[in-house]
Amino acid sequence: MVCLCRGLLFSLVGLTFTAPGQSHDPLTVTLHRQTMYQEQVQRIKDKASMLSLKLEPVLSKPEILKLEKQLGITFPESYKVYLTEIQNGGYSDTLHKNGPYYGIYSIEKSLSDNSEWEVDLNKEFTLINDLHFGDLYDEEEDYEKHCYRYEHDEEYIKSIQNVLDKYQNTDLLSGTLPICEYGSGDFFRVVVNGSNAGQIWAECGIYNASGYYSLNVDILTFYENWLDRQINILNKTSPKLVMAYYPELEFGNNKRYKIIDD
């Protein structure tokens, strides 16, 4: 599998912004979080400028509020910051032209695709940890052995099919929006409803029957990590392509992503 190498690993998702000696006052925490968002927004804009990227127009906060009211949900703060201060969109037919892989979807495209897939935003996304299908049917680590057993071992085939029957469906995508296409049937989704709201997940279970994996970053960091990688390529400080396990997790912070040494 081919992918680019990992960039900066930093995220506001799940972090607590009170260090020893700092106030735990909610207002203080909120102000600290907003400051960190603004610093990251400025970094992203500076890096996009370095790459001569033309960012798409943003949404206004009233437009976001209107959408939230229509949908009956509240978008994660990091996602709203992206839409109102970075851009609403960035999709491209060309790989890595405007953003990670085929770029970031506009909110309009995200909602349209969700409607087509009949994904319910008003239900919570229930996954907390990665759901790798192979862990549920004792997958052979050796790919050739896996293929042989899948063709000749009836019990192995049955155990795989039982897992697919249970988890290869869009019900598991409830509470998420598609925000980026990886390619080959895999997509990235932002959790908008659930305990992991704001996190980006790789959806590799519907078409490719691999599983669902958390990148453990929000959309701002997902995009910034991609920018860092493109700058490294531009500066020739790292190779353009490398081999890696779970390459779709490159712009996140998941231990499954591992570069394969030559």
C-alpha positions in Angstrom: 0.0 0.0 0.0 1.3 3.4 -0.9 0.9 6.6 1.1 2.6 9.8 2.1 4.4 10.1 5.3 3.0 11.4 8.6 2.9 15.1 9.5 2.3 16.9 12.7 0.4 15.0 15.4 -1.6 17.5 17.4 -5.3 17.8 18.1 -7.8 19.7 20.2 -10.1 16.7 20.3 -10.4 15.3 23.8 -7.8 17.6 25.4 -8.2 19.4 28.7 -7.0 22.9 28.7 -6.2 23.4 32.4 -2.6 22.8 33.6 -1.6 22.7 37.3 -2.2 26.1 38.8 -4.6 27.2 36.1 -8.2 28.0 36.7 -10.9 25.4 36.0 -13.5 28.1 35.5 -15.5 27.1 32.4 -15.2 30.6 30.9 -11.4 30.5 31.3 -11.2 27.0 29.7 -13.4 28.2 26.8 -11.3 31.3 26.2 -8.1 29.1 26.2 -9.7 26.8 23.7 -10.7 29.6 21.4 -7.2 31.0 21.6 -5.7 27.7 20.6 -8.2 27.4 17.7 -7.3 30.9 16.5 -3.6 30.1 16.6 -4.2 26.9 14.6 -6.3 28.7 12.1 -3.5 31.3 11.5 -1.0 28.5 11.1 -3.2 26.7 8.6 -3.7 29.9 6.6 0.0 30.6 6.6 0.8 27.1 5.4 -1.8 27.2 2.7 -0.3 30.5 1.5 3.1 28.9 1.4 1.7 26.3 -1.0 -0.2 28.9 -3.0 -3.5 27.1 -2.2 -6.7 29.0 -3.0 -9.1 28.4 -0.1 -12.8 28.2 -0.8 -15.3 30.8 0.7 -16.3 30.2 4.3 -19.8 30.0 5.8 -21.1 32.7 8.2 -22.0 31.8 11.8 -25.7 32.5 11.1 -25.6 30.0 8.2 -24.1 27.4 10.5 -26.8 28.1 13.2 -29.5 27.8 10.5 -28.2 24.4 9.4 -28.0 23.2 13.0 -31.5 24.2 13.7 -32.7 22.5 10.5 -30.9 19.3 11.3 -31.6 19.4 15.1 -27.9 18.9 16.0 -24.9 21.0 17.1 -21.8 20.7 15.0 -18.5 20.1 16.9 -16.6 23.4 17.5 -13.6 22.4 15.5 -15.8 21.6 12.5 -17.5 24.9 12.8 -14.2 26.7 13.0 -13.1 24.9 9.8 -16.3 25.9 8.0 -16.4 29.5 9.2 -12.6 30.4 9.3 -10.8 28.1 6.8 -13.1 27.1 4.0 -16.4 25.4 3.1 -15.1 22.7 0.8 -11.9 22.1 -1.1 -12.9 19.0 -3.1 -11.0 18.1 -6.2 -10.8 15.4 -8.8 -7.0 15.5 -8.6 -5.3 13.6 -5.8 -3.7 15.9 -3.1 -4.4 19.1 -5.1 -6.6 21.1 -2.7 -6.5 18.9 0.5 -6.0 15.4 1.8 -6.5 12.9 -1.0 -9.5 14.3 -3.0 -10.0 17.3 -0.7 -12.5 18.3 1.9 -16.2 18.3 1.1 -18.4 21.3 1.4 -21.1 20.9 4.0 -23.6 20.8 1.2 -21.9 17.8 -0.4 -21.5 16.1 3.0 -25.2 16.4 3.8 -26.2 15.3 0.3 -24.0 12.2 0.4 -25.3 11.3 3.9 -28.9 11.6 2.7 -28.0 9.3 -0.2 -26.5 6.8 2.2 -29.5 7.2 4.6 -27.2 8.0 7.5 -29.0 9.4 10.6 -27.3 12.3 12.2 -29.7 12.4 15.1 -28.5 9.1 16.3 -25.2 8.9 18.2 -22.0 7.4 16.7 -21.4 4.5 19.1 -17.9 3.4 18.4 -15.2 4.4 20.9 -12.3 2.3 19.7 -11.2 1.0 16.3 -13.4 -1.8 14.9 -11.1 -4.0 12.8 -13.1 -6.8 11.3 -10.1 -9.2 11.2 -10.0 -9.1 15.0 -13.5 -10.5 15.2 -12.8 -13.6 13.1 -9.2 -14.3 14.0 -7.8 -13.1 10.7 -4.7 -14.8 9.3 -1.8 -12.3 9.4 -0.2 -13.8 6.3 -2.2 -12.5 3.3 -1.6 -15.6 1.2 -2.8 -17.9 4.0 -5.9 -15.6 4.5 -6.7 -15.9 0.8 -6.3 -19.7 0.7 -8.5 -20.2 3.8 -11.1 -17.8 2.4 -11.3 -20.0 -0.7 -11.1 -23.4 0.9 -11.9 -23.3 4.7 -15.7 -23.3 5.1 -15.6 -22.4 8.8 -13.2 -19.5 8.1 -15.5 -18.2 5.4 -18.6 -18.5 7.7 -16.9 -16.6 10.5 -16.0 -13.8 8.1 -19.5 -13.6 6.7 -21.0 -13.5 10.2 -18.8 -10.4 11.0 -19.8 -8.7 7.7 -23.5 -9.4 8.2 -23.3 -7.6 11.6 -21.0 -4.7 10.8 -20.9 -4.0 7.1 -23.8 -1.6 7.1 -24.4 2.1 7.3 -26.1 2.0 10.7 -22.7 2.2 12.3 -22.2 5.5 10.5 -25.0 7.2 12.5 -24.0 10.6 13.9 -21.2 11.2 11.3 -20.7 13.2 8.1 -18.5 12.3 5.2 -15.8 15.0 4.8 -13.2 13.5 2.4 -12.8 10.6 0.0 -9.6 8.5 0.4 -10.3 6.5 -2.7 -11.0 2.8 -3.6 -14.3 2.9 -1.6 -12.9 4.3 1.7 -13.9 7.7 3.2 -13.2 9.9 6.1 -16.1 11.0 8.4 -16.4 13.6 11.2 -18.3 12.6 14.3 -21.0 15.2 14.9 -23.1 13.3 17.4 -21.7 11.1 20.2 -19.0 11.0 22.8 -16.3 11.3 20.2 -17.8 14.4 18.5 -15.2 16.2 16.5 -13.0 13.2 15.8 -12.2 12.1 12.2 -12.7 8.4 11.5 -11.7 6.3 8.5 -14.6 4.4 7.1 -13.2 1.3 5.5 -16.0 -1.1 6.3 -18.8 -0.6 3.8 -17.0 -1.4 0.5 -13.7 -2.9 1.5 -14.8 -4.8 4.6 -11.7 -3.8 6.6 -13.2 -1.8 9.5 -13.6 1.6 11.1 -10.6 3.5 12.5 -10.2 6.6 14.6 -7.6 9.1 13.4 -7.7 10.7 17.0 -7.6 14.2 15.5 -10.1 16.8 14.5 -10.7 18.2 11.0 -8.3 21.2 11.6 -5.4 18.9 12.6 -6.3 16.5 9.8 -6.0 19.3 7.3 -2.9 20.9 8.9 -1.1 17.5 9.0 -1.7 17.3 5.2 -0.3 20.8 4.7 2.8 19.9 6.7 3.3 16.9 4.4 3.0 19.0 1.3 5.5 21.5 2.6 8.0 18.8 3.3 7.5 17.5 -0.2 8.0 21.0 -1.6 11.2 21.5 0.5 12.4 18.0 -0.5 12.9 17.1 3.2 11.0 13.8 2.9 10.1 11.4 0.0 6.9 11.9 -1.8 5.7 8.3 -1.5 6.4 5.7 1.2 5.1 2.3 2.0 3.0 2.0 5.1 0.5 -0.2 6.9 -3.0 1.4 7.2 -2.0 4.3 4.9 -5.4 5.9 5.3 -4.5 6.8 8.9 -1.5 8.9 7.8 -2.8 12.4 8.7 -4.0 11.3 12.1 -2.6 9.8 15.3 -3.3 6.1 15.3 -0.7 3.5 16.2 -1.9 1.2 13.4 -0.2 3.5 10.9 3.4 2.3 10.5 5.9 3.2 7.8 7.4 0.1 6.2 11.2 0.2 6.2 12.9 -0.6 2.9 
